Amino acid sequence: MRTDKEEICRRMDEIHTTAMGYGRISKNLGLCGADPVAHCKNIIMDSRCTIQRMGKNWYCELGNVRITVHAHSCTIITTHIIK
């Protein structure tokens, strides 16, 4: 059985977000001009990133950033700075 990290990494090419998601991710992470999906993928692929599937979502955390990805559609739903 694959781990959550192995499964999301196997599906990395499918990870995307919606038009509204681009704005929400950029705002929540304070990204200026950077591609939010590429930024999130880099975080997810980092060996220090922890990934846990709970229900229909994967929760990916690295440092103070949490990325929520819908497990079936591979859509980045939102990101948060953890305080």
Secondary structure, DSSP 4 states (H G I P E B T S, - for coil): ---HHHHHHHTGGG-B--HHHHHHHHHHHT-SSS-HHHHHHHHHHSTT-EEEEETTEEEEEETTEEEEEETTT-BEEEEEE--
